[in-house]
Amino acid sequence: MKSKNRPKLKLSDYKHYLTDLLNDIKDRDDLNLERIKKAFYFAGEAHAEQYRQSGEPYIMHPVAVARIVVAQGLGEESIIAALLHDTVEDTDVSLEQVIDIFGNDIATIVDSLSHFDETLQANDNKDVKTLRKILFSMSKDFRTVYIKIADRLHNMSTLEHMPVDKQIKKATETAKIYIGLAKNLNLWQWKTQLEDYCMKYLEPKKYKALKNRVNHAEEKNHEKLEKLEQNIKKLLSNDEKVSIHKYSLNEISNNLIRENSFIDINNLYYVLIQTNNKYKCYEIVARVHEKYKAFITRFKDYISIPKENGYQALHTTIFTDIGLINIKIKDKNTFQNSQKYNQEEWVKKIALREKNIKDDKSFHNSIVGEVLSDTIRVYSSFGEEINIPQNSTVLDFLLYLYKEKTLFVRNTYIEDKQVGLDYILTHGDIVEVEYTSEQRPVRLGWFDMLNSYESKSILIGLLGGNENYDYLLKGYEEFKYWISVFDIENLKYIYKNYEKNLSKKFDLFEDALISLGKKNINIKEFLALLLPLELFNKIPRTDTYIFALDISNTIEDKIDIIMDLMFKHLQEGLPSKFKENFYVSLYGSGIKVKYFLQDLNNLIDFMNSIKKDISQDMKIKYIL
């Protein structure tokens, strides 16, 4: 950034970057060139004392981002915002100046871009609240997202100039956040470029090996691929375009099954044919199949049955003199339609979470862990296809695809092998479902099997909008907590073997949990009903409860401060008659708190309050 040893740049030092940008937009009659020049000069002056790690003038970066935005076809305000995107964050320029000179719309985009990275890390409630605000505004104006991905794309392309630790940090962040963003918005070219950059820095040996083999294949097949392109071009009319595209290294890696599968040229390249009418796609595929023998079982019609993300195209594979080649035939207009569809889906996902997830941390985890995460494609035995988040279970799949019909599922199978509802699915799995005529009840244990917000929302819906639902979950969470604390049995075993014990007082296990959630009974009364005597006797009968708060990740010189904070917190929270009956001390790598209390319900409230106020990373563990 700012360099003490280098002179302030003059316009003549960096004006050639403007020439490159203007050359990119020379045929765009929808743009006000003077306004774009004004933004360039403004940004150039703001960054005049700054240099990139490579030694180049810093202004080259915002110009590069603007050029990426231009290539995507974005408009004037997006180009200007790209030029200005680092001025408020990294220079003395204020947001008010941007508003005065360039207007509110551009200033809003620049402001959102300035806070984007820090809020996605979201280490505290303030950051998460900002993340809510930014993502919600982004769902209404996608230019911010586009510019941010373009910004990251250029930064990744110049990452070799950064120290190794920063390379790994940026690549990890890119894999976690930006690839998911690009995929969600159908920005496939950007997505594949980002994937390759991530592999370069996170898996350097794999990247180098793949790169070498791909380069060798390119040299070997270059002339044959050009000849194939020309032969297909002869089959097309003037308004139909053909081009050869190389798969990204990440896609190639995913396509390879055996070490020697580079023999298949279709792992490396595909042919893209574009027309201006989706019905012409069928005419084109007929012409291609007339000229080349088709691998007919690989033909896919995504025009009549679009993919879940709105994607429409015909896919076919043909035999050529250099091997099998995949062909994608698309209508140019359908790309814009699928992009619009994905934007609408983005709005729905953000809006659904904004409305229903009140807890800020849960909101953050849902966005980063699901909305932006990678997905897998899973099929039903009838050919139904669905994209769901990685690490989804069979139950996630059933709820996504079948909603209330899930309650009539008896067994599920993958490759003729019976699997449970908690089975973790992998890409390409085909799930076979066996039904029963009897509806099974929704079990609270199912929530532990789910890994996506959407499937949890569907499951909540299947509970019938029960007014006691909040109490049900509260009771369930408390039950799980104490089972874990007292190390009694695993939940599955308890459900299977002891649930019937509750029938002495409750019709259903869920009714008992509602009563626990309402505090009509306490946890000891609940467990006394549920557990056999030999297990219940494991629960201490003392009025003294000792807990360790694990703070092993805390910097050592902060321990005393945390102890003081916690002691003060406990003194203020405890009833006066108990204030002399507890102590706080170091316990291994944590802190030990000894209570003389009888009410475990109050105790858990105290402990979780401490955890919330002092450190979310602390873990509470019961010590007899």
C-alpha positions, 0 to 999 in steps of 0.5 A: 500500500502506502510507501515511504520510500517511493515518490507520489505518482504523477498522472503520466505514471499511470495514465496508460491504465486508463487507455486500456480501460477506454479501449475495452469500452470503445464500442459501448454507446451506453456509457458516459466516458467523461464520467468514467474518466472523472472516476479514474482521475479521482481514484488515481489521485487518491491512490497516488502514494500507494503501490501494490506488493508487485511494485506497480502503482496501486491504481492498476488494481481498481482499473483491472477490477473495472475491466473485469466488470466491463467484460461481464457487461455491467453498466456505467455505475458498476464501472465507476464503483469498481474504480472507486471501491478501495478509496474510502477503505484505504485512502483519506477519501470520505464516503461523503466526498463520493456522495457529493461527486458521484451520487448516492447509488455509487456511494452505497455500493462503495460502502458495502464493498468496504465492509464486505470482507470483515463482516463475512469473518463476523467475530462479534454481534456488531459484525454479524448485524452489519453482514445482515444489512449488507447481504440484504442490500446486496439481494436488492442490488447485485452490482455489489456482489459482482464487483466484489467477486471481480475484486477478489478475482484480480487479487487472486491473479496477483497473489504470487507477490504476497507472503505464503501465509497470506496466500493460504489465508486468501485462498482459504477465504476464497474457497469458503466464500467467493466460489460459492458467491460466483456459483450462486449467481451463475458466474461460471467463468469466474467460479472456475478461475477462482477454483484454479487459483485456490488449487494453486495455493492450497494444493500446489503439488496437485496443481503443478502436476495437473497443469503439466499434464494439461499443457502436454495434452494441449500441445498434442491435440491443438491442431486436431481441436482446431480442425474439429472446431472448423468442421462443426462450424461448417454445420452452423449458420452465420448467427450460430457460434462455436468455440472450444473451451478448456475445463478448469483444473478443478473440474478436470480433477473432479472428472478424473477417476483413474490416473491415466484417464487423461486419455479421454480428451473430454476430461479436458475440453468441451465444445460450446455452440451458441444460438439465439433461439432455444428451439434451434438447439434441437436442430443443431444437435440433429445436425451434429449427430448426423455428422458424428456418432453420438454417445446416446446415453450421455445426451441430456435435455436441460431445455425441456427439464431445466436444472434446479438453478434455471440452467438450460442447454442440450448436452451431448457427447460425440465420437471423434478422431481424438476421442469423446468430446462433450458438446453444450448447445445453448441459447444466448438468452437462456443464460441471462434467464438462468442468471435472473433466476439465480438472483431471484433464488438468492433474494429468497434465501437471504429474505427467508433467513433474514425473516426467520433466523433471529440469532445473529450467529446462526444467521452468519453460520447459515449464510456462510455454511449453506448459501455460499457453500458448495453443493452436491447433486443427488438423484432419486431412483426415478431420475429426479435431481436436486442440488443440496449442500455438502454433508447433507444427509438422506433426511435432508434429501427426503425433506428437500424433495418430498416434503410431507411424504418423508413421513411415509418413508420406511427404508432408504437404499443407496446401491442396493444397500440400506442406509439410515436417515443420518447417512451422509450423501456424496455427489452422484448418489442415487437414493431409492425410497421404500414407502409405507402406508402408515405415517411416522411421527416427526422425531426431535432427534431428526433435527440433529441429522439435518445440515441445512436451514431449508430442510430444518424449516421444512421439518418445522412445518411438518410439526404443524405450526405447533404453538408449543414448538419453541418450548419443544426445542428449548426442552430438547436442547436442555435434555441434550445438554444434560445427557451430554454433561452427565455422560449417561448414554447416546441419544439414539440409544435413549430414544430406542430403549427408554422413551416408553418409560415416559408414558406413565405421565405423558402421551408422547416424548415430545409432550414431556419435552414441552413440559421441560421447556415450560419448566413445569418439570425440572431436568431431574424429574424428567430424567427420573421418569425417562431413565432406568434406576441404574442410569439415574443413579449416575446423576449426582445427588449433591447440592454442589455442582462444579463446572469447568469453562474451557478457555484453552484458546485464550491468550494466557495474559488474558486469563486474570481479566476473564476470571475477574470478569466472571467473578463479578458477573457471578456475584451480580447474578447469584442470589444473595444467600449463595454469594459466599458459597462458591469459588472461582479458580484455575482448573487445568487450562480452564477455570473452575466454578464451584456452586452450592445450588440446588436448582440446575435450571438456574445453574445452566442459565448462569453458565450460558450467560457467562459464556455469552458475555465473556467468550462464545468459544468457551466450552462448559463441562460438568465435573462431579 
